[in-house]
Amino acid sequence: MLVVMRQDATQQQINDVVDAIDALGFEARPLPGSQRTVVGVIGNDGRVDSTRLEALSGVFRVIHVTAAYTLVSREHQSETTIVTIAPSVQVGGTNVVVMAGPCSVESEEQIVATARAVRAAGAACLRGGAFKPRSSPYSFQGLGKRGLELLALARRETGLPIVTEAMDEAGAEMVAELGDCIQIGARNMQNFSLLKAVAKLGKPVLLKRGMAATINDLLLSAEYILAAGNNQVILCERGVRTFDPASRTMFDLTAIPAVQALSHLPIIADPSHGTGQRDRVIPMSRAAIAAGADGLLVEVHPNPERARSDGPQALHPEQFASLMDDVRAIAGVIGRTLARAPGTAEARVG
């Protein structure tokens, strides 16, 4: 970190900056120049709160030389982290992991039928919402704990591990008890108290990018989870809002290689929320795999026209089966394979 002083900064103001850096436990090294002085911060690991320095008199700006997200950075760890959801379902290795299922768990018949269909098509995980953060308080909010119990029933029926969202700390504890991977949705990406609480539950975490979040914001949110002791984090690109009304969100495919260059955490793509339209899910799923995504999160419903949430973006089971053929082919072209569900013959690890 470099603290750039104003051109008219006094020696006392420079000394105050040096003293403040010393108080933070780091070494300050003033570098006088022809027009202004720069004070280097030596020995910091990227966790310095720069606001304490920016507020000092005589400071022009603070330049971060290293990323603020130390633990999630590729500099901190060069090899991609492998996140284990189930013994044969690992995200971040050579396999592409597809997580599929309905936006909301609606009934035993619905979730079991969907689980069987997505497993038959080749999905490795079952996704489904028991707790649903909806924009309108009058929309279907999910079945709560009963939804989690139905997901657990579908897991017993099919062997598919469960990925489902938690909205608060109490819900996260229930998800940790009955599920296999805790999803943090876009609306809660910067709910920092929830991130710290979820980190301590001993389960993998799927962290979605917020609808107006930068990549830097996403990685800093992930840093909260790693800093609390849990490195089993999967990032998810799900689209960001823009000024263009042609699509509900912009599915940011450039985020995939960008995140992979900056962080060792695996990243998957959610083309369902990323596009919001069924006819766009399949082409953008293909594109995400070609771009290097470690997996997909896809909404599938046995009868999307009657779905209680997100029906317009949910694939029919036969459409999902066709998509899986495409994903398998594209993955093969780029030297990857499709992860199989636990218990499937020839299931591969990593």
N, C-alpha and C positions, 0 to 999 in steps of 0.2 A: 504494500500500500504506500502511496505517495501523497503527502499533504502539500499542496501547492499554496504558497503564501501570496497575499496581494503584493503588488509592486511597492506600495507605500507601507508595508508592514514594518513595525518597529522591532528592535532587537528584543524588547520585553515580550512582545506578542509571540515571537519565534520561541523564546524561552518558555512561555506558557504552553505552547504546543509540545515542546520537548518534555516538559514536566507531566503533561497529561498522558503522553505515550508511555512514559516511565511508570506512571500510576496504573496503567493498564497491564503492566507486566512485560512490556516489550522494550526493545532498544530503539532509540531515536537517533537518526543520523542526518544532521543538517547538511544540505548541499547548496551552498551559496552560488548564485548565478549572476550574470551581468545585469539582469533586470529584476529578478526575483529569486527568493530562496525556496527550495523544495526540501521537505523533511521526509526522509525515508523511514518506514517502519520495518524494523528487522526482527525476524523470529516469529512473526505472526503466522497462523495457519489458516487464515481466511475468516476467522470468527470474530474479528474486531468490529464493534459497533461504531461505524464511522460517524454516526450522528453526533457523538460526543465531541468529535474533533471538528466537524463542520460548523458547530455552533460557536467555536472560539473566535474571538476577535482577530482580525488580520488574515483569516483563512479564506482563500479564493475558491478552492475546490479540493475534493479528495478523489484520487484515482485508485481504483482497485486493480492491482496487477494480477492477483489470483482471484478465482471465482469465490463468491460468498458461500456457495454450496460445496463445501470441501468434501464431505463424505460421499456424495453421489457423483463426484466428478471423475472423469476418465483419467485425470492426472493422479488422483488418489489411488485408483485401481484400474490397471490397464485392461484386465480381462473382464469380459461381460459376466455379470452375476447370473447364476442359474437359480431360478425361483422354483421350488418344488411344491406343487399343489397336491399331487398324489404320487405314489412311487414311480409310475410310468408317465406322469404328466409334469414335465419340467419346461419352464418358459425361459428362453434366452440361449438355448443350445442350438443344435442343428435342426431340431424339429420345429415345425410351425404348429402352434396350438390353437385350435378353433373352439371357442366357447359359444354355445348357442342355446336358445330357448326364448320363452315369451318375456315381454316387458314385465308383466305382472302375473303372479300365480293367482288363478281364478277359481280353480276347483281341482279335486283329485283327478278326475277324468282328463281334464285339460293338460295338467302338468305331466302326468304319467305318459299320456299319448305323445306329447311333444318330446319328452325325454327319449322315448323309444325311437321316435322318428329321427331325431338328430344323431343318436348313437348309431343307428343303422346307416346313416349317411356318412359317418366318419368323424363326428365331433368328439372331442376328448373331455369336455366339461359341459355341465348344464348351467346356464345362467337363467335367473328368474328373480323377480322382485317380490319380496314379502312386505317391505316398507317402501312406499313410493312418495318421493317429494314432488308434488304436483304444483304447477303454477297457480291453479285455482283451488281454493279450499273445498269446493263442491265436487271436484273430480275424485275418482276412485283412488283411495289412499293405500290400497293393499290390504291383505288379510292379517298382517302382523305375525304374531307367533304361530298362528295356525298355518300361515303360508310357509314358514320355515319348516314346520312339521311335515307339510306336504312335499316340500323339496327333499327332505330326508327320506320320505317314503319313495320318491322317484329315484333317489340314489340307491336305495335297497333293491329296487326293481331292475335298475339298469347298470349299476356300478359307476355311474358318472359322478365325479366330484362336483361340489356345488360352489358356484360363485354368486354371491348375492350382496346387496347393498345394506349398509348400516347408516342411519341418519343421526343417531345420538349415542351416548355412551351406554345407556341401558340396552338399546337395540344391538349395539356392537357386541356386548357380552352374550346375548342370545345367538347372534350369528356365529360367534366363535365356538359356541357350544354345539350347534347343529350343522354349521357349514364348514367348508374347507378353505375358502378364500374370502376375505372381507373387502367388499368394494366400497370405495369412497367416491361418491358421485360428484359431478361437475359443480353442483351448488355448494358442496361442502369441502372443496379442494383447499380452501383457506380457513377452514374451521380448525384452528391450530390446537385447541384443547382436545377436540375429537381425534386429531392425528396423533397426538401424544398418548392418548388413552388407548387407541387401537394398536399402537406399536407395542404395547405391553401385554397384549393378549396371546402372543405366541402363534399367530396365524399369518400366512402370506396376505399382503395387502395389494389390491388393484386400485391405483390412484388415477382418476380421470382428470384431464385438463379442464379447467373452468372455461365457461363460455366467452369470457373476455380476458383470459389469462395469457400472458406471454409464456414462452418456453422457460425463461428465467424464473417466472412465478411458479411454474410447475415444478421445476427442479428444487427451488427453495422449499416448497411444501413437502417434497420427498425428503429433503434434508431433516425436517422435523421428525419424521418417522425413524430415519437412520440414527439421528442424534439420540433418540429415546431407546436405542438398542435393537432395532429390528431392521435387518438389511434385506429381508425378503419382500421387495417392493417391485411391482410391475406398473409401468406407466401406460397411460392410454390416451391416444389422440382421438377426440370425439367431435371435432369441429368447433369453430369459433364464430361469433356473430360479426357480420360486416354490414356495410350500407346497401349491399345488393339484395333486392327482394326476390331475385330469381330462385334463391334457395334459402331455407330456414337458417342454415349455418354454412360456413365454408369449411369443407373437409380439407384440412391442411396436411397434405401428403409430405410437404417439405419438412414438417416437424419430425418425421421418422429418421431420415439421415442426420438431421440437425441434432436431435437428442442423442443419437448413437455416437456422434462425434464428441459430444460434451460429457456424456454420462455412461457409466458402466451398467446402469439398470436396463433391463429389457423393456421394450415398448411394443404394445399391440395397438390395433386400430379398431375403432367402432364405426363402421360405415353406415350403420342404421341411424344413429343419432347424428352422424356426420353429414348425412344428406336429408334425412327425414322423408324420403320417398322410395317406395319399393323398387321402382324401375331403375334407380340409381345405385342401389345397394350392391348388386352383383358386379357392375363394371368398376366401382370404386374398391370393392374387395379385391378384385384382381390386381388393381393398380397398387394397393397397399402391400400385397405380398411381393409384387415385383419391386417395390421400393425398399423392401427389406424388413417389413414388420415381422415381429416374432410371433404374431398370432392375430386372430380376429375375434371380435365380440359381436355376434350377429343375432338379431331378433327373429325368431321363428314362432309361428302360431298355427295351430291346426285349422283355424277359421279366422283369419285376420279381420274380415268384415264385421265380426262380432266381438273383437277384442275390446276389453275395458280400458286399455291404454295403448297408445302408439300403434294402432292397427294399420294405418297407412304406410308404415315403414317396415312392417313385419313380413317376412317371406313365407310363402306357402311351403309345406314340407318338400314337395317335389321341386320347387325352385331351389331350396337349400341343397337338396341332393345334387342338382345340376351344378350349383356353385362349388360344391366340394370336389367335383371332378375337375373343375377349372383350377381350383387352389392346388390340388394334388399335382396337376401338370405344370403349373407355373413354379411351384416349389422345386420340382425336379429340375427344371431348367436352370435355376440359380443354386443348385447343389444342396437343397434342403429336402426334408421329408415331412410328411404329415404325422403329427403325434396321434397315437391311438389311445382309446379309452382304457382304463385299468381292466385287466382280464381279457383284453383282446389278444388273439394269437399274434405273435411276433411284435408285441408292443415294445417299442424302443425307448431307452432312457437317454436324455440329453440330446 
